[in-house]
Amino acid sequence: MTSLRKRLLISTLVGSVILTITTGVFLSVLFSLSTEKQFDNRLQTTLTELVGSTRIIDNKVTLDLQRSAPNFSNLFSGWYWQIIDGPSDESLFKSVSLHDTSLFKQFSDDDKAYLKNNLGKIFRGYLSGPVQDNIRVYAQYITFPERQAPILYVISGNSELLNAEARSFYWMIAAGLSLLVFGLTLGAYFQLKFVLKPLENLKNYLAKIRIGEGKSIEGNLPQEIMPVANEINNLIAANRQVIERARTHVGNLAHALKTPISVLLNASDKKTDANSKLVFEQVKLMNVQITHHLNRARMIASADTVATKINVSSVVASIVNALQKINFDKNVKLELNADEQVCFYGEKQDLEELIGNLVDNAFKWCNTRVVINIQAEQKPQNEKQLHIIVEDDGPFMPPKELEKVLQRGHRIDENMVGTGLGLSIVKELTSLYNGEFTLSQSIWGGLKAELWLPLA
C-alpha cells in the first residue's frame, strides 16, 4: 500500500474499532456489575423487611408482615421469598408467588452445604426457578437472641429483568460506539484532506513546471514542506544550468570545427589528383560524422531538461513557410491539417528538428503534393499522444531501403542535397522521448512518415 491517505484512514479505522470494542466491553462489564448490585440491593431490602417482621415468642417463630411487594404476590413471577427453619430445613413462611413449590429445593447440595458451613454469610447466585425461570438468589442464615437455632431467609428476583436491561444497554452502547467510529473515520478523512492539501498544491506546481506553465515552485506552502520545495527549485535551476552549459559547449565546438573543415573542403574540391580527391572525400565524411555527433550531443543534453509546453501548429507554420520560400520553383501544393490547440511536451528545438527534417524530406522528394496531419489521438491501450503524419506524392523507396534510410549518413540519391542524417536524427530524437517513428508508403504514392510523441 503506497497511499498515505489510505494508510492513515485504515490505521484510524482499525485503531478506532479496537478502542471502541475495548471501551464497549469495559462499559458493559461496569453496567453489568452496577445493575447486578442494584438488583441485589432490592433483594437485600426485602430480606431486611422479612427479618424485621420476624417475631419469636416462646421459641415459636411468627411473621408480622404488614404488606409485601406486588411482585411477590404474582404467581411464579420469579420474585419469591421463603423463610426456612435452620435445623430441620422445613419451610416456615413463603411468598404467595411460590404457591405450593419450594425455593430452597432449587439449591444444589453444594450450595446448601456452603450456607450451613458459613452461617451469617450472604449467598448470591443464579438458579433455575420453580418453573424453570432464571432467578437471582440472595440468601442468609440469621440467628436471633431469643432462639438458638438459626433461620434461613431466601429471596429471589427475576433475572430476566437484568438480561433485558443488559440487552438494551448493549444495543445502545453498540449504536453509540458505532456512531463514534463512523464520526472518527469521517473526521479523519476530512482532516487528511485538509492536512494533505499542501501536497496537492505542490503536485500542481510541479505539473505546471512539467507542461511549461511555470519555472519554479511558488506559493505559500507550510513550513514542513517548504524545504522540499526549495530543494526542488534548486534542482530545477541546477539542471537548467547544466543543460545551458552543455549547449554552449556544443555550439562552441561546432563553430571551432566549422571553419577548418570548410577550408579543407574548398582547398581539396575540384582537384583532379588522387590525394586531393582522397582528402575531399575524407573531410566530407568527417563533416557528416561531426554534424551527426553534434546533433546527438544536443539531443542528449536536452533529454534530461525540464520539458515545456510547445504549441505545434505555430512551429509547423514557421517551418512550412520557410520551406515554401526555398522550394518556390517546385510549386508544391501543401495540405496542412493541424489542431491549433495541440501542444508538444518537450523542447522547442527538438520539435523543430523532428518536424523540420520530415517536412524538408517531403519537399525534396515530392512531385507536387505534401500532406501534413497533426492531431491528438488515442493509441491502443495507451493515453492520448501527439500524432504527426507527413506524406508526399513522390517516388517510394524500395522496401529494402526502408531500414537503411534510418541509418546515419545513408543516402538513397547521392545527387540530392543533404547529409543523410535527417531521418536518423528523427529516429534518435523520438526514442529519447519514448515515442514511435515509422515509415511506410503513402496513399499518394510517396513516403509516409508517422510520429507518436508526448502530448502536453
C-alpha positions as CSV (number, residue, x, y, z in Angstrom):
1,M,0.0,0.0,0.0
2,T,1.6,3.3,-1.1
3,S,-1.2,5.8,-0.4
4,L,-0.6,7.9,2.8
5,R,-4.4,8.7,2.8
6,K,-5.3,5.0,2.8
7,R,-2.7,4.2,5.4
8,L,-3.9,6.9,7.8
9,L,-7.6,6.1,7.2
10,I,-7.2,2.4,7.7
11,S,-5.0,2.8,10.8
12,T,-7.5,5.3,12.2
13,L,-10.4,2.9,11.5
14,V,-8.6,-0.1,12.9
15,G,-7.5,1.9,16.0
16,S,-11.0,3.3,16.5
17,V,-12.6,-0.2,16.2
18,I,-10.2,-1.7,18.7
19,L,-10.5,1.2,21.1
20,T,-14.4,1.2,20.9
21,I,-14.6,-2.5,21.3
22,T,-12.4,-2.4,24.3
23,T,-14.4,0.6,25.7
24,G,-17.7,-1.2,24.9
25,V,-16.6,-4.4,26.8
26,F,-15.4,-2.3,29.7
27,L,-18.6,-0.3,29.9
28,S,-20.7,-3.5,29.5
29,V,-18.9,-5.1,32.5
30,L,-19.3,-1.9,34.6
31,F,-23.0,-1.8,33.7
32,S,-23.5,-5.5,34.4
33,L,-21.8,-5.1,37.8
34,S,-23.8,-1.9,38.6
35,T,-27.2,-3.3,37.7
36,E,-26.4,-6.6,39.5
37,K,-25.5,-4.6,42.6
38,Q,-28.7,-2.6,42.4
39,F,-30.7,-5.8,41.9
40,D,-29.0,-7.3,45.0
41,N,-29.9,-4.1,47.0
42,R,-33.5,-4.7,46.2
43,L,-33.3,-8.2,47.4
44,Q,-31.3,-7.1,50.5
45,T,-34.1,-4.6,51.3
46,T,-36.7,-7.4,51.1
47,L,-34.6,-9.6,53.4
48,T,-34.3,-6.7,55.9
49,E,-38.1,-6.3,55.9
50,L,-38.6,-10.0,56.5
51,V,-36.1,-10.1,59.3
52,G,-37.7,-7.0,60.8
53,S,-41.1,-8.6,60.6
54,T,-40.0,-11.9,62.3
55,R,-41.2,-12.4,65.9
56,I,-40.0,-15.1,68.3
57,I,-42.3,-15.8,71.3
58,D,-41.6,-18.9,73.5
59,N,-39.2,-20.2,70.8
60,K,-42.0,-20.0,68.3
61,V,-41.4,-18.1,65.0
62,T,-44.1,-15.8,63.7
63,L,-44.2,-13.3,60.9
64,D,-45.8,-9.9,61.3
65,L,-45.5,-8.8,57.7
66,Q,-47.9,-5.9,57.1
67,R,-47.6,-5.9,53.4
68,S,-45.5,-7.4,50.6
69,A,-44.4,-6.0,47.3
70,P,-46.8,-6.8,44.4
71,N,-44.2,-8.8,42.6
72,F,-44.1,-11.4,45.4
73,S,-47.9,-11.8,45.1
74,N,-47.9,-12.7,41.4
75,L,-47.9,-16.4,40.9
76,F,-44.5,-17.7,39.6
77,S,-43.3,-14.2,38.8
78,G,-39.7,-15.0,39.6
79,W,-39.9,-12.8,42.7
80,Y,-40.0,-15.2,45.7
81,W,-39.2,-15.3,49.3
82,Q,-39.1,-18.1,51.8
83,I,-38.2,-18.5,55.5
84,I,-36.8,-21.9,56.5
85,D,-36.1,-23.4,59.8
86,G,-32.3,-24.0,60.1
87,P,-32.1,-27.4,61.8
88,S,-35.0,-29.1,60.0
89,D,-35.0,-27.3,56.6
90,E,-38.7,-27.0,57.0
91,S,-40.5,-24.1,55.3
92,L,-41.9,-21.7,57.9
93,F,-43.2,-19.0,55.6
94,K,-43.2,-18.2,51.9
95,S,-44.5,-15.7,49.4
96,V,-47.8,-16.2,47.5
97,S,-45.8,-16.3,44.3
98,L,-44.3,-19.6,45.2
99,H,-47.7,-21.3,45.6
100,D,-47.0,-24.9,46.5
101,T,-43.4,-25.0,45.5
102,S,-40.2,-24.5,47.5
103,L,-37.4,-22.1,46.6
104,F,-35.0,-23.9,48.9
105,K,-35.3,-27.1,46.9
106,Q,-33.8,-25.3,43.9
107,F,-30.4,-25.1,45.7
108,S,-27.8,-27.7,44.9
109,D,-26.3,-29.8,47.7
110,D,-23.1,-27.8,47.4
111,D,-24.9,-24.5,47.8
112,K,-26.8,-25.8,50.9
113,A,-23.5,-27.0,52.4
114,Y,-21.9,-23.6,51.8
115,L,-24.8,-21.9,53.6
116,K,-24.7,-24.2,56.6
117,N,-20.9,-24.1,56.9
118,N,-20.8,-20.3,56.6
119,L,-23.6,-19.2,58.9
120,G,-24.2,-15.5,58.7
121,K,-22.5,-15.1,55.3
122,I,-24.6,-13.9,52.3
123,F,-25.1,-16.2,49.4
124,R,-25.6,-14.7,45.9
125,G,-26.0,-16.6,42.7
126,Y,-28.2,-17.6,39.8
127,L,-30.5,-20.6,39.9
128,S,-33.3,-22.2,37.9
129,G,-36.6,-21.3,39.5
130,P,-39.6,-23.5,40.3
131,V,-40.9,-23.2,36.8
132,Q,-37.5,-23.3,35.1
133,D,-37.3,-19.5,35.1
134,N,-34.0,-17.8,35.6
135,I,-33.7,-16.2,39.0
136,R,-31.1,-14.4,41.1
137,V,-31.0,-15.6,44.7
138,Y,-30.0,-13.8,47.9
139,A,-29.8,-16.0,51.0
140,Q,-28.5,-15.7,54.6
141,Y,-28.8,-17.5,57.9
142,I,-29.9,-15.2,60.7
143,T,-29.6,-16.1,64.4
144,F,-31.9,-14.3,66.9
145,P,-31.1,-13.9,70.5
146,E,-34.5,-15.4,71.5
147,R,-33.8,-18.6,69.5
148,Q,-30.7,-20.7,69.4
149,A,-31.4,-22.3,66.1
150,P,-30.7,-20.1,63.0
151,I,-33.3,-19.2,60.5
152,L,-32.6,-19.1,56.7
153,Y,-34.0,-16.3,54.6
154,V,-34.1,-16.8,50.9
155,I,-35.2,-14.1,48.5
156,S,-35.1,-14.2,44.7
157,G,-35.8,-11.9,41.8
158,N,-36.5,-12.4,38.1
159,S,-33.1,-12.2,36.4
160,E,-34.7,-11.7,33.1
161,L,-35.1,-8.1,34.1
162,L,-31.3,-7.9,34.4
163,N,-30.9,-9.6,31.0
164,A,-33.4,-7.2,29.4
165,E,-31.6,-4.2,30.8
166,A,-28.3,-5.5,29.7
167,R,-29.5,-6.2,26.2
168,S,-31.0,-2.7,25.9
169,F,-27.7,-1.2,27.2
170,Y,-25.7,-3.3,24.8
171,W,-27.7,-2.2,21.8
172,M,-27.4,1.4,22.9
173,I,-23.7,1.2,23.6
174,A,-23.2,-0.6,20.2
175,A,-25.1,2.1,18.3
176,G,-23.3,4.9,20.2
177,L,-19.8,3.4,19.7
178,S,-20.6,2.6,16.0
179,L,-21.6,6.2,15.5
180,L,-18.4,7.3,17.2
181,V,-16.3,5.1,14.9
182,F,-18.1,6.5,11.9
183,G,-17.6,10.0,13.2
184,L,-13.9,9.5,13.9
185,T,-13.3,8.0,10.5
186,L,-15.2,10.7,8.7
187,G,-13.4,13.3,10.8
188,A,-10.0,11.7,9.9
189,Y,-11.0,11.7,6.2
190,F,-11.7,15.5,6.2
191,Q,-8.7,16.1,8.4
192,L,-6.5,14.3,5.9
193,K,-7.9,16.3,3.0
194,F,-7.1,19.5,4.9
195,V,-3.6,18.3,6.0
196,L,-2.7,16.9,2.6
197,K,-4.0,19.9,0.7
198,P,-0.5,21.5,0.6
199,L,0.9,18.3,-1.0
200,E,-1.8,18.5,-3.7
201,N,-0.7,22.2,-4.3
202,L,2.9,21.0,-4.5
203,K,1.9,18.4,-7.1
204,N,0.0,21.1,-9.1
205,Y,3.1,23.4,-9.1
206,L,5.2,20.5,-10.4
207,A,2.6,19.7,-13.1
208,K,2.7,23.3,-14.3
209,I,6.5,23.2,-14.5
210,R,6.3,19.9,-16.4
211,I,4.0,21.4,-19.1
212,G,5.9,24.6,-19.3
213,E,3.4,26.9,-17.5
214,G,5.9,27.6,-14.7
215,K,9.6,27.7,-14.0
216,S,9.7,27.1,-10.2
217,I,7.5,26.2,-7.2
218,E,5.9,29.3,-5.9
219,G,3.2,30.0,-3.3
220,N,2.6,29.9,0.4
221,L,3.4,26.3,1.5
222,P,3.6,25.0,5.1
223,Q,7.0,25.3,6.8
224,E,7.3,21.5,6.8
225,I,7.0,21.3,3.0
226,M,8.8,24.5,2.1
227,P,12.4,22.9,2.5
228,V,11.4,20.2,0.0
229,A,10.0,22.8,-2.4
230,N,13.2,24.9,-2.1
231,E,15.3,21.8,-2.9
232,I,13.2,21.0,-5.9
233,N,13.6,24.6,-7.1
234,N,17.4,24.4,-6.6
235,L,17.4,21.1,-8.5
236,I,15.5,22.6,-11.5
237,A,17.8,25.6,-11.6
238,A,20.9,23.4,-11.4
239,N,19.5,21.2,-14.2
240,R,18.9,24.2,-16.4
241,Q,22.5,25.4,-15.8
242,V,23.9,22.0,-16.8
243,I,21.8,22.0,-20.0
244,E,22.8,25.5,-20.9
245,R,26.5,24.8,-20.3
246,A,26.2,21.6,-22.5
247,R,24.6,23.6,-25.3
248,T,27.2,26.3,-25.1
249,H,30.0,23.7,-25.4
250,V,28.3,22.0,-28.3
251,G,27.9,25.4,-30.0
252,N,31.5,26.4,-29.4
253,L,32.7,23.0,-30.7
254,A,30.6,23.5,-33.9
255,H,31.9,26.9,-34.5
256,A,35.5,25.8,-33.8
257,L,35.3,23.0,-36.3
258,K,33.2,24.7,-39.0
259,T,35.9,27.0,-40.4
260,P,38.8,24.4,-40.6
261,I,36.5,21.9,-42.3
262,S,35.3,24.5,-44.8
263,V,38.8,25.5,-45.6
264,L,39.8,21.9,-46.2
265,L,36.8,21.2,-48.4
266,N,37.4,24.3,-50.5
267,A,41.1,23.5,-50.8
268,S,40.5,19.9,-52.0
269,D,37.4,20.5,-54.1
270,K,37.6,20.3,-57.9
271,K,41.2,18.9,-57.7
272,T,41.9,16.1,-60.0
273,D,44.9,14.4,-58.3
274,A,44.3,11.3,-56.2
275,N,45.4,12.9,-52.9
276,S,43.1,15.9,-53.2
277,K,40.1,13.6,-54.0
278,L,41.0,11.4,-51.0
279,V,41.2,14.5,-48.7
280,F,38.0,15.8,-50.1
281,E,36.1,12.6,-49.5
282,Q,37.5,12.0,-46.0
283,V,36.9,15.7,-44.9
284,K,33.3,15.4,-46.3
285,L,32.8,12.2,-44.3
286,M,34.3,13.9,-41.3
287,N,31.8,16.8,-41.7
288,V,28.9,14.3,-41.8
289,Q,30.2,12.5,-38.7
290,I,30.8,15.7,-36.8
291,T,27.3,17.0,-37.7
292,H,25.8,13.7,-36.6
293,H,27.6,13.6,-33.2
294,L,27.0,17.3,-32.5
295,N,23.3,16.8,-33.1
296,R,23.3,13.7,-30.9
297,A,25.1,15.6,-28.1
298,R,22.5,18.3,-28.3
299,M,19.7,15.8,-28.2
300,I,21.2,14.0,-25.1
301,A,21.7,17.3,-23.4
302,S,18.1,18.3,-23.9
303,A,16.7,14.9,-23.0
304,D,17.1,15.4,-19.2
305,T,15.9,19.0,-19.1
306,V,12.6,20.1,-17.7
307,A,10.2,19.9,-20.7
308,T,7.9,22.7,-21.7
309,K,4.5,23.1,-23.4
310,I,5.1,23.9,-27.1
311,N,2.2,24.8,-29.5
312,V,2.8,22.5,-32.5
313,S,0.8,24.4,-35.2
314,S,2.9,27.6,-34.8
315,V,6.1,25.6,-35.1
316,V,4.8,23.8,-38.2
317,A,3.6,27.0,-39.8
318,S,7.0,28.6,-39.4
319,I,8.8,25.6,-40.9
320,V,6.4,25.3,-43.8
321,N,6.6,29.0,-44.6
322,A,10.4,28.8,-44.8
323,L,10.4,25.6,-47.0
324,Q,7.8,27.0,-49.4
325,K,10.1,30.0,-50.0
326,I,13.1,27.8,-50.5
327,N,11.2,25.4,-52.9
328,F,9.1,28.1,-54.6
329,D,10.1,26.8,-58.0
330,K,8.6,23.3,-57.4
331,N,5.1,24.8,-56.9
332,V,4.3,22.4,-54.1
333,K,0.6,22.0,-53.1
334,L,0.6,21.8,-49.3
335,E,-2.3,20.4,-47.3
336,L,-1.9,21.2,-43.6
337,N,-4.5,19.7,-41.2
338,A,-3.4,20.7,-37.7
339,D,-5.3,21.1,-34.4
340,E,-4.3,24.5,-33.2
341,Q,-4.8,23.5,-29.6
342,V,-2.4,20.6,-29.6
343,C,0.8,21.1,-27.7
344,F,4.1,19.1,-27.6
345,Y,5.6,18.2,-24.2
346,G,9.3,18.7,-24.7
347,E,11.9,21.1,-26.1
348,K,11.0,23.5,-28.9
349,Q,14.3,22.9,-30.7
350,D,13.7,19.2,-30.7
351,L,10.2,19.7,-32.2
352,E,11.6,21.9,-34.8
353,E,14.3,19.3,-35.6
354,L,11.7,16.5,-35.8
355,I,9.2,18.3,-38.0
356,G,11.8,20.2,-40.0
357,N,13.6,17.0,-41.1
358,L,10.4,15.3,-42.1
359,V,8.8,18.2,-43.9
360,D,12.1,19.1,-45.6
361,N,12.5,15.5,-46.8
362,A,8.9,15.6,-48.1
363,F,9.5,18.8,-50.1
364,K,12.7,17.4,-51.5
365,W,11.2,14.1,-52.8
366,C,7.6,15.1,-53.7
367,N,6.3,15.8,-57.2
368,T,3.7,18.4,-56.4
369,R,1.9,17.4,-53.2
370,V,2.8,17.3,-49.4
371,V,0.2,16.4,-46.8
372,I,0.7,17.1,-43.1
373,N,-1.7,15.9,-40.4
374,I,-1.3,16.8,-36.7
375,Q,-3.8,15.6,-34.1
376,A,-4.1,14.4,-30.5
377,E,-5.1,10.8,-30.8
378,Q,-5.6,7.8,-28.6
379,K,-3.1,4.9,-29.1
380,P,-4.4,1.4,-28.4
381,Q,-4.0,0.6,-24.7
382,N,-2.3,4.0,-24.1
383,E,-3.1,7.6,-23.2
384,K,-3.6,10.3,-25.8
385,Q,-0.4,11.3,-27.7
386,L,0.7,13.8,-30.3
387,H,0.2,12.1,-33.7
388,I,2.1,13.7,-36.7
389,I,1.9,12.3,-40.2
390,V,3.9,13.8,-43.1
391,E,3.2,12.4,-46.6
392,D,4.3,13.2,-50.2
393,D,3.4,12.0,-53.7
394,G,7.0,11.4,-54.8
395,P,8.6,8.1,-55.6
396,F,8.5,5.4,-52.9
397,M,11.8,3.9,-52.0
398,P,12.4,0.1,-52.4
399,P,11.3,-1.9,-49.3
400,K,15.0,-2.9,-48.6
401,E,15.8,0.8,-48.3
402,L,13.3,1.4,-45.5
403,E,15.6,0.2,-42.8
404,K,18.8,1.5,-44.3
405,V,17.4,5.0,-44.7
406,L,17.2,5.3,-40.9
407,Q,21.0,4.7,-40.6
408,R,23.1,7.8,-40.1
409,G,24.7,9.1,-43.2
410,H,22.8,6.7,-45.6
411,R,21.6,8.5,-48.7
412,I,19.4,7.0,-51.5
413,D,20.4,9.5,-54.1
414,E,23.9,11.0,-53.8
415,N,22.9,13.8,-56.2
416,M,20.3,15.1,-53.7
417,V,21.5,17.9,-51.4
418,G,21.9,16.8,-47.8
419,T,23.9,14.8,-45.3
420,G,21.8,11.7,-44.9
421,L,21.3,12.4,-41.2
422,G,17.7,13.8,-41.2
423,L,15.8,10.6,-40.7
424,S,18.3,9.1,-38.3
425,I,18.1,12.2,-36.2
426,V,14.4,11.9,-36.1
427,K,14.6,8.3,-35.1
428,E,17.1,9.0,-32.2
429,L,15.1,12.1,-31.0
430,T,11.9,10.1,-31.0
431,S,13.5,7.4,-28.9
432,L,14.7,9.9,-26.4
433,Y,11.1,11.0,-25.9
434,N,9.9,7.3,-25.7
435,G,7.9,7.9,-28.8
436,E,7.4,5.9,-32.0
437,F,8.6,6.6,-35.6
438,T,7.6,4.5,-38.6
439,L,8.0,4.8,-42.3
440,S,5.6,3.3,-44.9
441,Q,4.1,4.0,-48.3
442,S,1.6,6.9,-48.5
443,I,-1.7,6.7,-50.2
444,W,-0.4,9.4,-52.5
445,G,2.4,7.1,-53.7
446,G,5.4,8.5,-51.8
447,L,6.8,8.2,-48.3
448,K,4.6,8.3,-45.2
449,A,6.4,9.3,-42.0
450,E,4.5,8.8,-38.8
451,L,5.4,10.1,-35.4
452,W,3.9,9.5,-31.9
453,L,5.2,11.9,-29.3
454,P,4.3,13.1,-25.7
455,L,1.2,15.3,-25.6
456,A,1.2,18.3,-23.2
